Amino acid sequence: MADPVSWKLIEPGWTVVDSAGERLGTVDEVTGDAEADIFDGLAVVSSLFSQPRYVPSEQVGAITEGQVQLRVESAAFGRDERYVEPPSSEVIEPDKASIFARAEEAVVGGERDRPMDVPFLRRLYVLLVGRTRGRG
């Protein structure tokens, strides 16, 4: 068995398995505050066209390099709520922002004031990155 690692090392594309070791999907996003060492949970996708499911940190068991094992069975994972990206909390002033942030603001708009679904292209990217790294 591999050595456990910190939640801070979890990357999109890592494999997620249930308590019995059955593959459930891949990590789409990790939520928490790394500076305060507060792990909130994971967004997990089970297939390319599925919506991410939110898994609270209380349901996360062993974390090893490239894999996250949950403390629940696969049936319980299917009942988890759909992951919705929280609204942004930081406003970047245009004169202080990078050129990329200014370009994004011009296309997407400023601060989001409502939750947003995780975009399909982001899920596709995470899936492809996970497969090219041999984790999918």
N, C-alpha and C positions, 0 to 999 in steps of 0.2 A: 504494500500500500504506500502511496506517495505521502510525503510530508505535508501537513496542513499549511496554508498560507493565509495572509490577512485578506479581509474583504476589499481592502484598498487596491489589491492587485487584480481583482476581477476585471476582465476586458470583454467588450462585445464580441460575440462569436464563441465564447466558452460553452461547452456542453452542460446542459442541466438535466439531472436524472432524479427520479423519485427515490423514496426510502428503500426500495427494493433494487435499485440500480437500473431501472428501465428508463431509457432516454425519453425526455419530455420535449426538448427543444434546445434553443440557444439563448444566451444572454443578449438582450437588445440594449439595455441600459442599466446602469447601477445608480441608485439614488441614495444620497446621504451627504454628510458634511465631513470631508476627509480631515480638515484642520481640527475639528472638535472630536474626531473619531466617533461619529454617530452614523451608523449604518441603518438606513431606512428600509431598503428592500431592492428588488430587481424587477425589471420588465423582461419577460421571457416570451419568445415567439416559438411556436411549435412547427410552423411551416412558412414558406415564402408569402403566401397570401392570407395568413391568419393575422388577427389583431393581437398585439402584445397583451399578455396577462400579467397583472401585478402580483408579486410574491413578497409579502412582508418579511422583514428580517427574522422574525420569530419562527418562520417556517424553514429557514435556511439552516442546514446541518453542516456537514464537513465541506470545506473548501480546499481543494488541491489544485495544483497547476493545471489549468485547462478544463477543470470540471467543478461544478457546484452540485452538491447532493442536498436535496430537500428532505425535510422530516415528515413529509406527507406522501401518501400513495398517489398514483396517477389519477384516480377518480376524484380526489380532493382538488388536485391542480386544475381540473376542468371547471371547477366551480368558482375559481378565483375571479375577481373583477377585472374588467378590461382596463389596461393601463392608459391613462390620459396624462400627457405631459403637463406639469403644473405651469401656471403663468410665470413669466420672468419677474424677478424682484429687483433687478438692478437696471437703472436707466443709464445708458452710455451717452454722454454729451457728444454731439456731432464733431465739435472742434477738437475733442480729445480722443475720439475713436480712431481705430485703424481704418485703412482704406477698405478692408474687407467688411468691417462692421458698417461703414457708411454705405457700401454697395448693397449689403443685405437690407439695411433700413430703407433704402430707396425702392427695393423690390418688394419686400415683405411688409414694411411699415415699422413703426416704432415699437414701444413696449406692448407686449400682449397683455390684455386684461382679462383673458379667459383661457381655460385649458385648451390644449390643442392635441388632436390625435397624432400619433407618431406617423410620419409620412412613409408611403410605400417605398420610395427610393432609398430611404435610410435603412429600412428593414432588408431590402435587397443587398445593400452594401454590407451590412453586418453578416448576412448569410454567406455572401461570397468571400468575405475576409475570413470567416470561420472555416470555410471549406479549403481555402488556399493555405491556411495554417495547419491543416490536418486535424481540425477539431470538429468538423461538421459531420 
